[in-house]
Amino acid sequence: MSKRQKFTPEFRAEAVELVLSSGKSLVEVSESLGINEGTLGNWVRAYRTEHPETETEERGPVEWAQHEKLRRELAEVKRENEFLKDVSAYFASKGKK
């Protein structure tokens, strides 16, 4: 049987910081630290849950441009949907006569 490893809170915090700031994938960081990728993934997920404000503050230009594009597309689809509702109601009322 294998013995479970114990990690200090400082080690966990540094590992999470490495994932978030290094630009390396979770797999790369977990391999370099010699820990299970699932364990590190749990730590990162817990950090993001506890600190949701850091995700919005650290949005890069590419992510922001994509966000803005999707926001504009959503607004356009909502306008089209309203128009189609109005047209549908108009034709539905014409057919009742």
Secondary structure, DSSP 4 states (H G I P E B T S, - for coil): -PPPP---HHHHHHHHHHHHHH---HHHHHHHHTS-HHHHHHHHHHHHHH-HHHHHHT--HHHHHHHHHHHHHHHHHHHHHHHHHHHHHHHHHHHT-
